[in-house]
Amino acid sequence: MENKKRGVMLGLAWGDVLGCPVEGWRKREIEEVYGEYRELPAAYPVDKIAEKKRRRLRPLGLHSDDTQQAMALVQTCLAEGGWNRDAWKSILVQGMKQGAWRGVGRFFTEALHRMRKGEMVEHAGSPSAGMGAAMRIGPLGALYCQPEQADHLWQVALESSLATHRDARAAGFAALLAHAIALLLQGRSGRETLAALPELARQGEERLQEMSKQGWRMDEVNSSAIREAMVQACTWIDLPVEAMRRRLSDWARPQLKEGFTRAHPNQGFVLLGGLHALLMACRDDLEPTEVLLSIIREGFDTDTVAAIAGAVLGARFGDAWIPKEKFYDQTRIEAYADALVTQVRPETPASFLKQEAELTDIEKAFSCRK
């Protein structure tokens, strides 16, 4: 159990780090530079990388906002008194003021600006069905993995998600993912976990409806979509990987907002990239590392989809498969993984933000040199 709890944070961070070098690239571009992407490169082949992509590179092994926000969630949940939505608001806003966050999306930034101007957490979320809540949610499933903690897990997962993403699909899927990790830590198999998710998705719908009545601002765009997706997912899990991806794309395409160019399984829509990550991580025919590499080779939002999958894989297989020595900030990431077991906060919020701001400065300087 302890190895698997640690694996949730370490798997999330490893998926993030492994996918970062090709974040936003197309499959063809990855193949042109790396051939078959097989590992975190020892150095960037800069002469093969286009200038506009060189500008986005970060030090190899350095985690992105995916891991940062997961760490911030752990910070908030392990504070004295436990989870508090205003404490979550505070660490998010302070992180923005101190320049700690890196590589964040427009909708996350807009939500933080509203909070900074005094908007209540309940009203600050952006109208996004992206993966920003799902990418960070994994540690909650480890912190609250016991069956008797299910109600609290729903509360923390939904409140933390709606604070930045008010689309019911984004928040609902993130909370469902946290419950999937809790089920895996309770000893369920990947298949057993998937089979339980349609009913849990229904419960999530009811909780979201209740939160809406309590004053949480949310966009209930096809709020049953998550449950419908889980029902379908249970029928896709035995298909070959490429067939599974085609079914996922075909199912999601009608739900995409205008402007999405294609229903790629690694797109930022939570019921594309997020569901792709969950399905891949629950398969029985691939080893954990190969799951992440298979995801990353497809391109698009490589780090975030791999981070979501990595958290699930950690809950299934523990942490022995993760090359921890390749983390740029290994000591701190391992400390946050340990915190999921000890339930002791690994550093103060002030230290967390200071360290992350310094790493963000290092990333900026690295990008400028390129």
Secondary structure, 3 states (H helix, E strand, C coil): CHHHHHHHHHHHHHHHHHHHHHCCCEHHHHHHHHCCCCCCCCCCCHHHCCHHHHCCCCCCCCCCHHHHHHHHHHHHHCCCCCCCHHHHHHHHHHHHHCCCCCCCCHHHHHHHHHHHCCCCHHHHCECCCECCCHHHCHHHHHHCCCHHHHHHHHHHHHHHHHCCECEHHHHHHHHHHHHHHHHHHCCCCHHHHHHHHHHHHHHHHHHHHHHHHCCCCCECCCCCHHHHHHHHHHHHCCCCHHHHHHHHHHHHHHHCCCCCCCCCCCCCEHHHHHHHHHHHHHCCCCCHHHHHHHHHCCECCHHHHHHHHHHHHHHHHCCCCCCHHHCCCHHHHHHHHHHHHHCCCCCCHHHHHHHHHHHHHHHHHHHHHC
